[in-house]
Structure formats: C-alpha cells, structure tokens
Amino acid sequence: MTRDTILAILDEAKNAPSGDNTQPWQFIIDKTDVHLFNEPEKDNPLFNVDQRGSHIGHGALIENISLVSAHYGYHMTARLFPDPATPDLVATLSFQEMEPKTSPLYNAIAQRTINRKPYAKKPLTDPQNEELHRAATYQDTALRVHWIENQVAIKTIGKAVSVNEIVMLEYRALHDLFFNDVRWTDADEQKHKTGLYVKTMELAPPQLAAFKILKNWNIASAVNRLGVAKFVASQNAKIYGSAAAMCIITVSKNAPEHSIAAGRLMERIWLAANGAELSAHPITGVLYLYQRIATGDHSLSSQHVRIVTDAYRAIQSYIQGDTGTIAMLLRIGYGGHPSARSSKLPIRLLSEKELAPKA
Ligand SMILES: Cc1cc2nc3c(=O)[nH]c(=O)nc-3n(C[C@H](O)[C@H](O)[C@H](O)COP(=O)(O)O)c2cc1C
C-alpha cells in the first residue's frame, strides 16, 4: 500500500461528523500503518465529557476509513488506544489487501451531511427501515440501538432535547463557547473550515437577526428575564419533534472504546439514511450536559441541573429496561436538501518530531 493510496483513503473518509465540525483529528502515516490522534482541546469542553463526543467523531471517521479502504481493496483493522501512556492516540490502523468491495454505505460518504431543517412527519417506508436496520448491525456488546417511530414519543423527545437551548442561553460559559464556534460569514467559514457554519443552522431571516443579537451575553441575559430562552427552546422543540424516526444509541460502559464503537454505529446509520434520501440530525446537548452532571460536575445551577435531569429522564422513559448511557440521539426523516454544508479541513499530518515530549 502506497502513501498516496493512504492519503487518498483519508481524504475521502474525512467527511465525517464531529461536534461543532471541530474535526479533532490528526494523523501519522507510519509506512503502511496510520496512527490516528485526538486533539482534546478542540471540542466544546462543557459538552465533551471525558472526550466522549470527540471519540464518537473519531468512531465515525474510522468507520469511513474502513468503508473507503474496502472500496480500494484493503481490509482495515483498528487497534484502539494501543498505548495507555498516550491516551490521545485513538487508534493504529493497519490494512491488508482484499478483493475490492464497494458497499452502499461507501457510496453515501461524499453526500453525508447534517440537515437541521424541519422534517416532514411522513413514516419511513419498509425499504428505508430495512436499510437503516441493516446498517445498525454493528458488533459491540456494549451498544444498544433503539428506534422510536411513535409521533407522540418523538414530539416528547423533541421537547426534552430542546432544554439544551435554555441552558445555552442562560449559562454564560456555555453561551460564550457556543457563540464563539459560530462561523457567521462565508469568508469566516472558508478561513476556519471548522465550527458551526451559520447557513447550516437553517435560520429564517428574523431568527438569524435575533440569533446575532443573542450573541451578546449582556443582551441575552437581559432578555432571558422576559422568557426568551424558553421561547427559543419551544420553537426548536417543534423542529426537533419533526421526524419520521428517532434513533437512540446507548453504551453500557463509558469506556473510550465504546464511544468509538457508538460513533462507528452512528455513522453507518447516518450513511444509510442519507443513502436512502433521508436526512439526519444528531441532537446531543441535553445528553452530554446530563453526563456532566452524572460525573459529579457542579458547574450548572441547581435549576439547570433539575431541567436537564428531567429532560434526560423523559428521553430515558422511551428506552425502558436499558440503563446504559445515551451516547447519541439522531433525528431521521424527510428534510429535503440542506441549505449549505460545512467545510472540511485538509488531512493534517503530524510529524513524529511534534510528538516527542517537550523538553
Ligand atoms: C458527537 C457529536 C455530537 C453532535 N451533536 C450535535 C447537536 O447536538 N446538534 C447539532 O445540530 N449537531 C450535532 N452534531 C453534528 C455536527 O455539528 C456536525 O456533524 C458538524 O457540524 C459537521 O457537519 P456535517 O455533519 O454536515 O459534516 C454532533 C456531531 C457529533 C459527532
């Protein structure tokens, strides 16, 4: 396997989702192996509890690399966290020649993207359901997948996940981290190629105007007294509650390798959805704030702890009997074409020298 082939595979695979499009990954190509590194400071630290969000993104990337490699005629094997002394080394990937195999999931990698529009409340067709379920057969005993198609349940979950917006607009640290990640102009998006490209947020002109004003913390905190945060959440609840299905992935153990597995599974489902002309949208704020609370963090106010915990429990009531941690929640449905797509960074290669401990 040549270095050029490896680079070509990584370049196709890089269209993977990551929290706020941070793409917290760098690579070392070591002969025919690839070492994949996490950049722990990249993702929003309030959501990225123990790097779980970043690891889910890495899982999605690894799944893409596996699918692209098979298309090129290589079987990819991932050794996860091979060096306990280097926790940022997420995986060492190696490749063996095989008959080229192009799966339908591979064909969806280039088109895969988030769609934050409202979705039509039309049920999934049987073939779409079959595609999604086939993609969801990923072998990891720590994972469970739940499909919710009941419209009352979807609406309730949509309302629960919208509680994130209340905390985001009322809690200064989260407010500032969130708004700092927004790319407000095309030039800004092109310059960074990371962060939340404002056109992908699908805001109508009046919402966009309000959103720009809320960027200012003093204004946000003043208008919150008039109930603006709750109003924003109630508007978004309608969007979140518009879906043909919701897919919930749980992990029975919060170990990094299971977050990677959850990310691989999420990516397969997302690719199957986009391949079947369906849209997908992860909604994780409440889930990750709850994980923060569950790990003993006391930075949220008691009021926010209460509403996040209630929201998490409301979601949990739809996966009864499963006591695992909810790692991912995807809304899936008929959203049409998104208005814009996020950019992706070029493949960033680390040199061995950069890895050497600083003197
Ligand atoms: C772990 C994880 C959590 C995410 N959570 C959210 C979320 O709560 N809300 C949202 O709109 N997008 C969420 N996303 C989607 C990312 O924002 C999206 O993948 C990124 O902006 C890149 O866009 P793309 O998927 O179109 O390439 C999440 C993605 C990952 C991997």
The ligand as a Gaussian input file, in Angstrom:
#p B3LYP/6-31G(d) Opt

LIG

0 1
 C      -20.697000      13.617000      18.994000
 C      -21.475000      14.558000      18.118000
 C      -22.477000      15.343000      18.683000
 C      -23.210000      16.235000      17.891000
 N      -24.226000      16.972000      18.446000
 C      -24.952000      17.817000      17.696000
 C      -26.023000      18.572000      18.246000
 O      -26.345000      18.465000      19.431000
 N      -26.700000      19.424000      17.444000
 C      -26.384000      19.564000      16.113000
 O      -27.040000      20.351000      15.433000
 N      -25.389000      18.852000      15.558000
 C      -24.673000      17.981000      16.312000
 N      -23.664000      17.240000      15.743000
 C      -23.394000      17.359000      14.306000
 C      -22.205000      18.259000      13.997000
 O      -22.457000      19.591000      14.363000
 C      -21.894000      18.132000      12.501000
 O      -21.507000      16.814000      12.243000
 C      -20.783000      19.083000      12.099000
 O      -21.204000      20.408000      12.176000
 C      -20.258000      18.805000      10.683000
 O      -21.277000      18.862000       9.741000
 P      -21.545000      17.630000       8.769000
 O      -22.075000      16.511000       9.637000
 O      -22.564000      18.127000       7.795000
 O      -20.259000      17.264000       8.123000
 C      -22.919000      16.342000      16.513000
 C      -21.919000      15.533000      15.949000
 C      -21.200000      14.646000      16.743000
 C      -20.142000      13.775000      16.117000

